[in-house]
Amino acid sequence: MKVDLKGTAFLFHVRLDTKEREKNVSIITNFYRKNCTNFNFIFIEDDSIQKLPDVIQFTEDDTYVFSRNNGIWNKCKSFNKGIILAKSDILIFHDLDAILQPSQLLTTIDTLLMNPDYGLMYPYNGLFLCVTKEIKEEFSKSLDYTTLDNFFPKNLSVNYSDGNVLVGHNNSVGGCVVGRRDNIIKCHGYNPHFIGWGYEDNEFPRRIHALGYSVNRLNEPRSPLWHLPHDGVGSSPKAENPNYEANRQICTFVESSSKEKLQEYIKTWSLV
């Protein structure tokens, strides 16, 4: 039976820089279409040319926007465009390389709907599990969550690998976060001052919490986030982002600022 996601919207920032990432977006969208109902996808493609329409087939419930960008990608601007386009009360900010058990998403959605003072909630317990290309290929054929669950590692220490799965983190804030649209808008969404990779996922929950909204995590055993590999021609090391240090400084500023100071800071950008 498909999991009813209660009219929730998935928001995806899209930059298809490798063939493996193209495979991932196809796997992820097919997985949720097969296993969930009552949701819609919002894709914001942030690139110099359109690629996504040649990779997946849209449905009438999907929203697709191409935002031409010849420079470094800006996930935060893309997510903010998605926030405005969304009609749902609950938004799932989802990376192109993550997979979650649908029941974890449903529990998170229900919790957010019941708590008007919540801002964000992570639909996993912090465990970030990275699978091999071979496991990804096996999963792509079944699109059955148990295919991944069968490889759940016995040792959950960070950097442990059993040859199939690497434990990348046990307190991650990357990959996927779910939020109440009303409270996210009050906090001006994501921070578009972040350019490229680095610290945007850390700053977002800290600012939301500092501005007065609860940030929580699904605290259930065996409720990880699975990460699909996306390396290949076109990818670049994270540390090569020339804005990495500037991103770190933004995050440090937010961490050290008072609520009043942040209320003024978020006025430096708008969602549109």
N, C-alpha and C positions, 0 to 999 in steps of 0.2 A: 504493500500500500504506500502511495506517495505521501510525503510529509507536507501538510498544509502550512505554508509560511505566512498566511494571514495578510496578503497584500503587500508584502515587503518588497523593497527595491534593492537589487544588487548594483553597486556602482563600481565600474572598472576604469582605471586609467590604462590606456593602451599605447604601448610603444613596442612594436614587434621587431626587435633588433636581432633576433636569431631564429633559425628554423625550429629549434627546440621550444622556444617560447610560442611560436605559431602552433605547434602541436599541443602545448599546454592549454592555450585558450580554447581550443577545440575540445580537449578532454574535459576541462572544467565546465564549460557550458553544456556539453552533452550529459555530464554527470548530474548536474542540477535539474536539467530538463527531464531526465529519466526518473529521478528520485524525489522530486518536489513539485508542488503545485501552488497556484495562487501567488505568484511573484512576477516581477519583470526585471529585465536587464537594462541598464543604462551604460552605454559604452562611449567614452570620450577618447578618441584617437588623437594623440598629441605627437605629430610627426611631420616630416616634409612632404610625404606622399601617403595616399590612402592605401592600406594593405588589408585591413580587417575584412572588408566586404568580399575579398577573394579567399578568405580563410574559413569563415563560418557563414552559415545561412541564418539570416535574421527572421524572426517571426513578427507578426503584427503587434505583439505586446512589447517588443524591444524598442529602445530609443538609441539612435546612433548619431553622434556628432563628430565631425572631423574638424579639428582645431589645428590649422597649419602652423608648424613650428620647425624652423630650420636649425634651431640651436639645441641646447641641453633640455631634456624633458623636465616638465614641471607637474608632478603628480598632484600637488596641492591645488593648483589652478583647475586641473581637470576635475578633481573631486568637488570643488566648489561649484563648477558648472552643473555637475550632476545633482548636487543638493538643490539647486534652483529648479531643475527640470523635474525632479521627483515629486510625485503626488502622495507618496506613502508617509505614514507617521514614523516608521522605522526604516533605517537605511543600513545596508551592509556594505562597508568599504572593503573591497576584496581584491587582493593581488591576483595577477594572472597565473601564479604558480602555486596556489594554495588549494587544499581540499579539506573540507570539514564534514564530519558526520552530520547529516541534516537534523537529527534529533538535538544535537548540541545547539544549532542555530535556533530551533524552535523554543528550547528552554530559555535561551537568551532573549529572544523576542518577547516571550510571555513576561519575563522579569522586567524588561524595560517598559512594557505597556502598563504594568501594575504599579510602577514607581515613577511618578511625575517629576521627582527631583533627580532622577538619574540622567546622566549625560551620555556615558559610554559604558559598554560592557564587552569584554573579550569572550568570544564563544568557545574558548578552550582554556585549559588549566595552566598555560604557559609553556607546555612541552612542544618543542618545535622539532619535528622529525623529518630528516631529509632522506629521500629514497633514491636508489640508483636508477639509471635509464632502463635497466632490465625490468625493474619492478614497475616503473611507469608504463612501460609497454604492456606488461601483463594486466595492469589496472585499466589501461585504455580499451582493452578488449572486453572486459567484463562490465566496467562502470558500476561495479558492486563494491560498496564500502568494505565488506568483509575481506576483499582481496588485499586491501591495505592493512586492515586490523590483524590479519593472520601474520603479518610481519612485525607486530608490536614488539619492541626489544625487551629483553629480560633485565638488562642493565640500563638505568636511566641517567647515568652520570654524563655530564656534558663532555662532548668529543668522543664518547664511546661509539664504536661501530662494530656491527656483527657481520659486515660485508654486504648487507642488504639495506640497512638503515643507519644513518649517523644521527646521534642526538646533538642537535645544534644549539639548543638552549632549553632551559627549564623555567624561565621567567620572561618569555618573549612578549613584546608588544607589536610585533610585525605580522604581516600576512593577512590579517583580517581583524576588524573591529566593527561592532554594531552600535548604532546610536539612535537616540530620539531626535528626529529632525527639528522639532521646535526648540529644544535647548541648544542643539548644535548651531542653529541659525543665530541664536542670541549671543553666541560666542564667536560669530563670524566665520564658522567653518574651519577649514584647514588654513594654515599660514602660507600664503603664496610667496613670501620672501625666501622660502627654501627653494634652491635650484638644484636639480639632480638629486642623487642619493645622499643621505646622511642626516640623521637626527629628526627628520620630519615626523616619524612615527613616535619618537620620544616626547617631542614638544606638545603634540596634540592632546594626549590625555592629561598631561601636567597642567596645561593652560585651562582645559575644561574644568578640572578639579579646582584649580585656584580661583576660577570665576564662580564657584559655588555649586557645582553639579557633581554628583557622585560618579566615580569611575570604579567599576567592579570587574570581577573575573568569574567565569564559570569555574566552580571549585568542585569538580567531580573527578573521581579516578578514571583513568583510561579515556581521557577526553582531549587528545592532542590536536595540533594542526600538522598536516602533512605537507611537505614542500616537494614540488616536482622540479627536477634539474632543468636548467635552461641555458647552460653554457654552449658555446659554439662560435663560429665566425660572426663577428659583429658585436660580440659582448666586450665589455671593458671592465677592468678591475675597479672596484668601488673607490679605492684610494686615489684614482686618477681624476676624480671630479675636482675641478679647480675651485669649486665653491664649498668644498667639504669643511674647511676651517671656518668660513663665514657661517655655515649652517650650525656648526658646533657653538659658535658664539651667540647665535640667536637663541638656541636651546638654553644656554647658560643664563642669558638675560631673563628669559621667561621663568626659569626655575627660581631666580633670586628676586623677582618682582612681586610687589604687593598686588592685591586684588584691584585696588584703585589704579595703580600704574598700568595694569594689564587692560583695564577698561578703556584707558586712553590709547594704549598701544594698538588694540584691535581696530581702532578707527583709522589706522593707516592703510587699511584695505577694505574692500567690499566684496560681496559674493558675486557680483555681476561684472 
